[in-house]
Amino acid sequence: MRRRVAISILGTTLDAGRGERWKRWRPTVALCQQKGLFIDRLELLHGSNSIGLAREIIADIGTVSPATEVREHSVSMKDPWDFSEVYTGLRDFARSYPFDPEREDYFVNITTGTHVAQICWFLLVEARYIPGRLLQLSPPRGRPENGDYAGSHSIIDLDLSRYDEIATRFAAEHEEATSFLKSGIATRSAAFNAMIDQIEKVAIRSRAPVLLTGPTGAGKSQLARRIYELKKAQHQVPGDFVEVNCATLRGDQAMSTLFGHVKGAFTGAQSDRPGLMKAADKGVLFLDEIGELGLDEQAMCLRAIEEKRFLPMGSDRDRTSDFQLIAGTNRDLSASVREGTFREDLFARLNLWTFRLPALRDRKEDIEPNLDFELRRFAERERQNVAFNKEARELYLKFAIAPDSAWRANFRDLSASITRMATLAPQGRINEATVRDEITRLSEHWYAGQAAAPDHEARLADILGRDRVDEIDLFDRAQLAAVIAVCRESRTLSAAGRKLFSVSRAAKTSGNDADRLRKYLARFALKFEDVSEG
């Protein structure tokens, strides 16, 4: 059988017994009296000033459990409440100890010693410096009539399910928070998910301003609200979420909307107005498109952020508001600073936590999960479940992730697209005809005014015929039209191949350019002679 070895710090108070040692619970002695847990060897750690007590405890253990071997270890810890000193001393003991987990089971007694020592034991066992389990002893209730002061014990195995459940709970809470920030969308972009992980930490741990940048429609407003809702759920902000689009503010209206005014401050000011900064007191203020604010408004914003004070229009008395600021912009504020249209000191204040939300075309792996999210939103909004059939879904996703799919309005384009198809879907099923109509609609919207797009369609129709063109995906049409344009400008198949594959040839990854082009054209039953001007 494997031998049981206990490691314990001498308890200088509890183990002393205060003169009635056999009528008191002494944890180190009780350690060797536990029913069902015979200790073959006890490694007893103590300081140099506790040698006498250690010898007394060893003698008493010899009385109650003569088969238990006790080894003394003098450990230098002058200040038992100094974390660094205690951890270093116990770690040095663990490193030098000849553990033999193949033959022995190890138990670390966390009942004795200071709270600092108990924490250090936990860390050493968790990090596997000590290949064992934690042991907690408990005294008996009252005074036992039979004189048995052994009490009871519990074993805590940091590798067992109880600890796993705790660790899993922490991981689940973190995952729940990040999922909340993503509106429950199982996003696949590694870069985006890493950014959301950072935002989750900042949202919970910091009250400093947060700057969200990125193109219009990338989701800045939605993310700002989710940050607020996460902080609200964490009981960090009792106030409201106040949102304002700074691009809609001009002149006196900007000052009045943000900072409020008193009656008579300007023509038409017939009553006091508190302003949105005051409305955001104890909450979160989201200034979307902050780069559109004038320099005067920027100066007042800076003071409100730093001092939590501002002056309403027409007033000679400051108002106070303790809010957290989230700002959004699709501008490059550093460029605006250089141009003199944005204050450098305000930008410096905002730039502590800056997160850039990528355009939809830069995270196309997230289109599919967002497609499902938009269908769920449609169902909740319209009380109607709509789904794609398999072929229609594949067709739409192939178009959506194609390199030339612009998604100019980002997620607004995607949301509108799904809403249109779901609304027009026959019997709640989005079919291929509905998808093809939507692809045409989006393409016309994205490329309206660009002569190249209709020219491409006409060129393909002349070569292949309208019916064959309709059987080719939009992505393949655009690519084929570009290839044909190069072929028409080139005198030979080889010349066209060199132009089309110049980058891969320079990188020495391509083979025969002419052969590659010939095989590509053959996919559409075409030859170079069919598409060249010659």
Order of alpha helices (4+ residues) and beta strands (2+ residues): beta-alpha-beta-alpha-beta-alpha-beta-alpha-beta-beta-alpha-alpha-beta-alpha-beta-alpha-alpha-beta-alpha-beta-beta-beta-alpha-alpha-beta-alpha-beta-alpha-alpha-beta-alpha-alpha-alpha-alpha-alpha-alpha-alpha-alpha
